[in-house]
């Protein structure tokens, strides 16, 4: 399966539990990060630092990391993004794809790079290159699939905390935020912690 995020840390926060469940159950999981997140701060070499953090997070989730070099803050629908997706599809031949919800993700995920990725994957699903892959959009405002991640919550939180350069508080505060995000939709199903997706096909 192929999970695509525009920046290091996106996948871990919104889909890390689901990704760990998939790898735990024997699926080959590829995390594709389109940029190095180099615009996050003015810290020297922040893109390199964040790429290393992404490697650590992928190890925690038992996934393969593919790090691309699209411009942070400049990911837009168009030939460059389409080529990147073509290469990822050719490399992984996915049966399942995760990407940001293009139809207005949760307020926690409003970012032009996020929307561009989701729009490009949606366009691909509606084009002649689609080969029947199952497509799920994460950070969905109106999900139609909730995944119970309670048993792997701590591994998800550990993967989020691997992105140390982006964290603004102690571990307990990061854990609390991660638990909050993972409980946004839990009242809809008998599960303590969930991740929300919109299944397209």
Secondary structure as the mmCIF struct_conf table of DSSP 4:
data_model
#
loop_
_struct_conf.conf_type_id
_struct_conf.id
_struct_conf.beg_label_comp_id
_struct_conf.beg_label_asym_id
_struct_conf.beg_label_seq_id
_struct_conf.end_label_comp_id
_struct_conf.end_label_asym_id
_struct_conf.end_label_seq_id
STRN STRN1 UNK A 2 UNK A 5
BEND BEND1 UNK A 6 UNK A 7
TURN_TY1_P TURN_TY1_P1 UNK A 8 UNK A 9
HELX_RH_AL_P HELX_RH_AL_P1 UNK A 10 UNK A 24
TURN_TY1_P TURN_TY1_P2 UNK A 25 UNK A 26
STRN STRN2 UNK A 30 UNK A 33
BEND BEND2 UNK A 34 UNK A 35
TURN_TY1_P TURN_TY1_P3 UNK A 38 UNK A 39
BEND BEND3 UNK A 40 UNK A 40
BEND BEND4 UNK A 42 UNK A 42
TURN_TY1_P TURN_TY1_P4 UNK A 44 UNK A 45
HELX_RH_AL_P HELX_RH_AL_P2 UNK A 46 UNK A 60
TURN_TY1_P TURN_TY1_P5 UNK A 61 UNK A 62
STRN STRN3 UNK A 64 UNK A 67
HELX_LH_PP_P HELX_LH_PP_P1 UNK A 70 UNK A 71
TURN_TY1_P TURN_TY1_P6 UNK A 72 UNK A 73
BEND BEND5 UNK A 77 UNK A 78
HELX_RH_AL_P HELX_RH_AL_P3 UNK A 79 UNK A 92
BEND BEND6 UNK A 95 UNK A 95
STRN STRN4 UNK A 96 UNK A 100
TURN_TY1_P TURN_TY1_P7 UNK A 102 UNK A 104
HELX_RH_3T_P HELX_RH_3T_P1 UNK A 107 UNK A 109
HELX_RH_AL_P HELX_RH_AL_P4 UNK A 112 UNK A 125
TURN_TY1_P TURN_TY1_P8 UNK A 126 UNK A 126
BEND BEND7 UNK A 127 UNK A 127
TURN_TY1_P TURN_TY1_P9 UNK A 128 UNK A 129
BEND BEND8 UNK A 132 UNK A 132
STRN STRN5 UNK A 134 UNK A 138
BEND BEND9 UNK A 139 UNK A 139
BEND BEND10 UNK A 141 UNK A 142
BEND BEND11 UNK A 144 UNK A 144
STRN STRN6 UNK A 145 UNK A 148
HELX_RH_3T_P HELX_RH_3T_P2 UNK A 150 UNK A 152
HELX_RH_AL_P HELX_RH_AL_P5 UNK A 153 UNK A 161
TURN_TY1_P TURN_TY1_P10 UNK A 162 UNK A 162
HELX_RH_3T_P HELX_RH_3T_P3 UNK A 164 UNK A 166
BEND BEND12 UNK A 169 UNK A 169
HELX_RH_AL_P HELX_RH_AL_P6 UNK A 171 UNK A 181
TURN_TY1_P TURN_TY1_P11 UNK A 182 UNK A 185
HELX_RH_3T_P HELX_RH_3T_P4 UNK A 186 UNK A 188
TURN_TY1_P TURN_TY1_P12 UNK A 189 UNK A 190
BEND BEND13 UNK A 192 UNK A 193
STRN STRN7 UNK A 194 UNK A 199
#
